[in-house]
Amino acid sequence: MNDTLNDAILLLTEGERHEILVETNQRTRADVQDRLQTLLSEYPDMPTRLVSLSEMQDAAKRMADAGTDA
């Protein structure tokens, strides 16, 4: 996944919390929609949430700090 897509969609795993985050302003991009469909087919029961870019970056940083790849 390229850096631009990393800023648009994130598979969040924090302890028992698992969800797919989609950056609100990027949600209509074709590559984001494709990646979201792939993740939803792999994890059909995982909740999806629209978030701001700062929320997305904060979540990615928390995962990196915890040693989980974003």
Summary of the structure (lengths in Angstrom):
residues: 70
radius of gyration: 11.2
end to end distance: 10.4
largest distance: 30.5
contacts: 186
relative contact order: 0.24
helix: 47%
strand: 24%
